[in-house]
Structure formats: C-alpha cells, structure tokens
C-alpha cells in the first residue's frame, strides 16, 4: 500500500507523463518525464517498471476520465429531450482537449501499441454505446420504438450521427465554423430522424 507521499509522487508522474505523451508522443524519455514531474528518474522507475507500463496507465486513466458522467436510464423525460441533451453533452465531450488528445495519442501509437486501441474502445465508445443501447431497450419496452430493433446497432448509428461536422473537422485539426445554434439544430434533427425512423407502429 502506498504512503501518502508515495501516492502523491505517483500522481505527479502520471500527470507529467500524460501531458508529455500528448505533447510529444511516445518518444519522450523517462528522464524528461522525471524532470517535468519534479522527481528523480529512479522514483519514476520505482512506480512504473517500463515506459510501456507508464504509457498504458496514462491512456487507461484518460479513457476513464473521458467517459460521460450521465445515466440515461434514470431520466423520466420525453425521449426527444433526453436524447437531445445527451447528444449535446456527448458532442462537447468529444470536442474537449483531453478527449481529442487521448484519441490522437491512441491512433498515433496504434502500430507499436495495438492493445491501446482496445483500451480506448473499451473505456470510451463501448461503454457509451452500451448505455445508449440500454436506454433504447427501455423505449422498446414502453412501446415507443419498434420491437425488432437491434439496440446495439441503433445505438452506434445514433452516436456516429452525433459526431457531426464539428467533431469530424476537429479530429483533423480544423474548425468547422459552426455556431452553437447550428450545432444544436443539427443534433435536434438527428434525434428527430432517429426516433422517427425507429418509431413503433403502435406509437
């Protein structure tokens, strides 16, 4: 069990390493990480045996931090309102600097560290897709959506729609020049089209 001092140094190392990995990629040295963290190189190695171990820990922590802190299953409002608000929060999360940097870092190292792509997918997209799929299942049970709907596929369709131009452009380092109103209107039409397309014949 780590002492309070040791735990603090570990957090310093993780923060420094995460920042440097995002800024300069995997090529950054353990010595540079130690300097940024204001600890000795020996201290870095006492917590993380290899740079691979440190890099993996950083990416896992970032993926967990980037998850949406929201539960659709507990929201009793009309589906249109629930999904519109979720879509807005989801899109903003994707546009956050942390999410962008985590994605780019995982992609940049996909050839040398292919397992990190799985970490990213499991901690981020998969969890979010499962949450949306669970909510769609509730809508089926309420007779809002058709009973033969494949919830997993439909959830993925919805999430990909929610990326929109603004996220696509941002992941390529470009500005979409869209206003907040234009972004909200785009997401509103996505929700409307999605619910209308999968509406139950009895609804």
C-alpha positions as CSV (number, residue, x, y, z in Angstrom):
1,X,0.0,0.0,0.0
2,X,1.4,3.4,-1.0
3,X,2.1,6.0,1.6
4,X,0.5,9.5,1.1
5,X,3.9,10.8,0.0
6,X,4.4,8.0,-2.4
7,X,0.9,8.3,-3.8
8,X,1.4,12.0,-4.4
9,X,4.6,11.3,-6.3
10,X,2.9,8.7,-8.4
11,X,0.2,11.2,-9.3
12,X,2.8,13.8,-10.2
13,X,4.5,11.2,-12.5
14,X,1.2,10.3,-14.2
15,X,0.2,13.9,-14.8
16,X,3.6,14.8,-16.2
17,X,3.8,11.7,-18.4
18,X,0.2,12.2,-19.7
19,X,1.0,15.8,-20.7
20,X,4.3,14.9,-22.4
21,X,2.9,11.9,-24.2
22,X,0.1,14.1,-25.6
23,X,2.5,16.9,-26.5
24,X,5.4,14.9,-27.9
25,X,4.3,11.3,-28.4
26,X,5.7,8.1,-27.2
27,X,9.3,9.1,-28.0
28,X,9.6,11.2,-24.9
29,X,12.2,9.9,-22.4
30,X,11.7,8.7,-18.9
31,X,14.2,11.3,-17.8
32,X,12.2,14.1,-19.3
33,X,9.1,12.8,-17.5
34,X,11.0,12.8,-14.2
35,X,12.1,16.4,-14.8
36,X,8.5,17.5,-15.5
37,X,7.2,15.6,-12.5
38,X,10.0,17.0,-10.3
39,X,11.1,13.6,-9.1
40,X,14.2,11.5,-9.7
41,X,14.4,9.1,-12.6
42,X,14.7,6.3,-10.0
43,X,11.4,7.3,-8.5
44,X,9.7,7.1,-11.9
45,X,11.0,3.5,-12.3
46,X,10.1,2.6,-8.8
47,X,6.4,3.2,-9.7
48,X,6.5,2.1,-13.4
49,X,8.9,-0.6,-14.4
50,X,8.9,0.4,-18.1
51,X,7.8,3.2,-20.3
52,X,5.2,0.9,-21.8
53,X,3.7,0.4,-18.4
54,X,3.6,4.1,-17.8
55,X,2.1,4.9,-21.2
56,X,-0.6,2.2,-20.8
57,X,-1.5,3.5,-17.4
58,X,-1.8,7.1,-18.7
59,X,-4.1,6.1,-21.6
60,X,-6.3,4.0,-19.4
61,X,-6.7,6.8,-16.9
62,X,-7.6,9.3,-19.6
63,X,-10.1,7.0,-21.3
64,X,-11.8,6.5,-17.9
65,X,-11.8,10.3,-17.3
66,X,-13.3,11.0,-20.7
67,X,-16.4,8.8,-20.1
68,X,-19.7,10.7,-19.9
69,X,-20.9,11.2,-16.3
70,X,-24.6,10.6,-17.1
71,X,-27.2,7.9,-16.8
72,X,-29.9,7.9,-19.5
73,X,-31.7,5.0,-17.7
74,X,-32.8,7.3,-14.8
75,X,-34.2,10.1,-16.9
76,X,-38.0,10.1,-17.0
77,X,-38.4,12.9,-19.5
78,X,-39.7,12.6,-23.1
79,X,-37.2,10.7,-25.4
80,X,-36.6,13.8,-27.6
81,X,-35.4,15.9,-24.6
82,X,-33.3,13.1,-23.2
83,X,-31.5,12.3,-26.4
84,X,-31.1,15.9,-27.4
85,X,-29.4,16.8,-24.1
86,X,-27.3,13.6,-24.2
87,X,-26.2,14.3,-27.8
88,X,-25.1,17.8,-26.9
89,X,-23.1,16.6,-23.9
90,X,-21.6,13.7,-25.9
91,X,-20.5,16.0,-28.7
92,X,-19.0,18.5,-26.3
93,X,-17.1,15.7,-24.6
94,X,-15.7,14.6,-27.9
95,X,-14.5,18.2,-28.6
96,X,-12.7,18.5,-25.2
97,X,-9.0,18.9,-25.4
98,X,-8.5,15.8,-23.2
99,X,-10.7,13.6,-25.5
100,X,-9.0,14.9,-28.6
101,X,-5.5,14.3,-27.2
102,X,-6.4,10.8,-25.9
103,X,-7.8,9.8,-29.3
104,X,-4.9,11.2,-31.3
105,X,-2.3,9.6,-29.0
106,X,-4.0,6.2,-29.2
107,X,-4.1,6.4,-33.0
108,X,-0.6,7.7,-33.3
109,X,0.7,4.7,-31.3
110,X,-1.6,2.1,-32.9
111,X,1.1,0.4,-34.9
112,X,3.5,-0.1,-31.9
113,X,0.9,-0.4,-29.2
114,X,-2.2,-2.0,-30.8
115,X,-3.7,-3.0,-27.5
116,X,-4.1,0.7,-26.6
117,X,-6.8,0.9,-29.3
118,X,-8.7,-1.8,-27.5
119,X,-8.3,0.1,-24.2
120,X,-9.6,3.2,-25.8
121,X,-12.6,1.4,-27.4
122,X,-13.5,-0.4,-24.2
123,X,-13.2,2.6,-21.8
124,X,-14.9,5.1,-24.1
125,X,-17.0,4.1,-27.2
126,X,-18.1,0.7,-25.9
127,X,-19.3,1.9,-22.6
128,X,-21.2,4.8,-24.1
129,X,-22.8,2.5,-26.8
130,X,-23.9,0.1,-24.2
131,X,-25.5,2.9,-22.1
132,X,-27.5,4.2,-25.1
133,X,-28.5,0.7,-26.1
134,X,-29.9,0.1,-22.6
135,X,-31.9,3.3,-22.9
136,X,-33.3,2.2,-26.3
137,X,-34.3,-1.1,-24.8
138,X,-36.4,0.8,-22.3
139,X,-38.1,2.7,-25.1
140,X,-38.9,-0.6,-26.8
141,X,-40.4,-1.9,-23.5
142,X,-42.6,1.3,-23.4
143,X,-43.8,0.8,-26.9
144,X,-42.0,3.9,-28.2
145,X,-39.6,2.1,-30.6
146,X,-40.3,-1.0,-32.7
147,X,-39.8,-4.3,-31.0
148,X,-37.4,-5.8,-33.7
149,X,-34.8,-3.0,-33.2
150,X,-31.2,-4.1,-32.8
151,X,-30.4,-1.8,-29.9
152,X,-26.6,-2.2,-30.2
153,X,-26.5,-1.3,-33.9
154,X,-29.0,1.5,-33.4
155,X,-27.0,3.0,-30.5
156,X,-23.9,3.0,-32.6
157,X,-25.8,4.7,-35.5
158,X,-27.0,7.4,-33.2
159,X,-23.6,8.1,-31.6
160,X,-21.9,8.3,-35.1
161,X,-24.6,10.8,-36.2
162,X,-23.9,12.9,-33.1
163,X,-20.3,13.4,-34.1
164,X,-21.4,15.7,-36.9
165,X,-19.2,18.1,-38.9
166,X,-17.7,19.8,-35.9
167,X,-16.1,16.7,-34.5
168,X,-15.0,15.3,-37.8
169,X,-13.3,18.6,-38.6
170,X,-11.8,18.9,-35.1
171,X,-10.2,15.5,-35.3
172,X,-8.4,16.7,-38.4
173,X,-7.3,19.8,-36.6
174,X,-9.7,22.1,-38.4
175,X,-12.5,24.5,-37.3
176,X,-16.0,23.8,-38.7
177,X,-17.0,27.4,-38.2
178,X,-20.4,26.3,-36.9
179,X,-22.2,28.3,-34.3
180,X,-23.7,26.8,-31.2
181,X,-27.2,27.2,-32.6
182,X,-26.2,25.4,-35.8
183,X,-24.7,22.6,-33.8
184,X,-27.8,22.2,-31.6
185,X,-30.1,22.3,-34.6
186,X,-28.0,19.6,-36.3
187,X,-28.3,17.4,-33.2
188,X,-32.0,18.1,-32.9
189,X,-32.7,16.9,-36.4
190,X,-30.5,13.8,-35.8
191,X,-32.7,12.9,-32.8
192,X,-35.9,13.6,-34.7
193,X,-34.8,11.5,-37.6
194,X,-33.6,8.7,-35.4
195,X,-36.8,8.4,-33.3
196,X,-39.0,8.7,-36.4
197,X,-37.1,6.1,-38.3
198,X,-37.4,3.5,-35.5
199,X,-40.8,4.5,-34.2
200,X,-43.2,1.7,-33.2
201,X,-46.2,1.3,-35.4
202,X,-48.3,1.5,-32.3
203,X,-46.8,4.7,-31.0
